[in-house]
């Protein structure tokens, strides 16, 4: 999961709760830019069998307009082939005033 403001800036910093999620760091194989440190969160290996993950996030006060969260997940049968697997995608817009869509 990651989040952007209306100017397409990643503005949310995530924090993992428990051992079912992990924040993606710049030192892993995805080679994130230093400015994206803490801006992505995913399930950990121990979280692969869960259906719900809890995360905390902090958005800066200077974020432009609403913040849109983007998440994706895979339902896979574990056979190593993509057939019968499905990718789920979801986005959720949060408005600073407390409303959402």
C-alpha positions in Angstrom: 0.0 0.0 0.0 1.1 3.5 -0.6 -0.7 6.9 -0.7 -0.5 10.1 -2.7 -1.9 13.7 -2.3 -3.7 15.4 -5.2 -0.3 16.6 -6.5 0.9 13.0 -6.9 3.4 13.3 -4.0 3.8 10.3 -1.6 2.9 12.0 1.6 2.0 9.2 4.1 4.6 7.6 6.4 3.6 4.0 7.5 4.4 2.1 10.6 3.9 -1.6 10.9 1.9 -3.0 13.8 2.8 -6.5 15.0 4.5 -9.0 12.8 2.0 -9.3 10.0 3.1 -6.2 8.1 6.4 -4.6 7.2 7.5 -1.2 5.9 9.5 -1.4 2.7 12.9 0.2 3.2 15.5 1.6 0.8 17.8 -1.3 1.5 15.7 -4.0 0.0 15.7 -5.4 -3.5 13.2 -2.9 -4.8 15.8 0.0 -4.6 13.4 2.7 -3.3 14.6 6.2 -3.4 15.7 7.7 -0.1 12.7 10.1 -0.1 10.3 7.1 -0.4 11.6 5.5 2.9 8.6 4.5 4.9 6.1 5.3 2.1 5.2 1.7 1.3 3.9 -1.0 3.5 3.2 -4.7 2.7 2.3 -7.9 4.5 5.2 -9.8 6.0 5.8 -13.5 5.4 4.0 -14.3 8.7 1.1 -12.1 7.5 0.5 -14.0 4.2 -2.4 -16.1 5.6 -4.2 -13.2 7.2 -7.2 -11.4 5.6 -6.9 -8.2 7.6 -3.7 -6.2 8.3 -3.4 -3.3 10.7 -1.2 -0.3 9.9 -0.6 3.1 11.3 0.1 6.1 9.1 0.9 9.8 9.5 0.1 12.4 6.9 1.9 15.7 7.0 -0.2 18.8 7.6 1.0 20.3 4.3 -0.5 17.5 2.1 -2.4 19.1 -0.8 -6.1 18.2 -0.6 -7.3 14.6 -0.2 -5.0 11.7 0.2 -5.6 8.6 -1.9 -4.5 5.2 -0.6 -3.7 2.5 -3.1 -3.5 -1.2 -2.1 -3.2 -4.4 -4.0 -3.2 -8.1 -3.0 -2.9 -11.4 -4.6 -5.0 -14.5 -4.0 -2.9 -17.4 -5.2 -3.1 -21.1 -5.1 0.7 -21.5 -4.6 1.5 -23.7 -7.6 3.9 -21.1 -9.1 1.7 -20.4 -12.1 -0.5 -17.4 -12.5 -3.6 -19.3 -13.7 -6.3 -19.4 -11.1 -4.6 -16.5 -9.2 -6.3 -13.1 -8.9 -5.0 -9.6 -8.2 -7.2 -7.4 -6.1 -6.8 -3.6 -6.3 -8.4 -0.9 -4.2 -8.1 2.8 -3.7 -9.6 5.0 -1.0 -9.7 8.8 -0.9 -9.5 10.4 2.5 -10.4 14.1 2.8 -8.7 16.3 5.5 -12.1 17.5 6.7 -13.0 14.0 7.7 -15.1 13.0 4.8 -14.2 10.3 2.4 -15.2 8.7 -0.9 
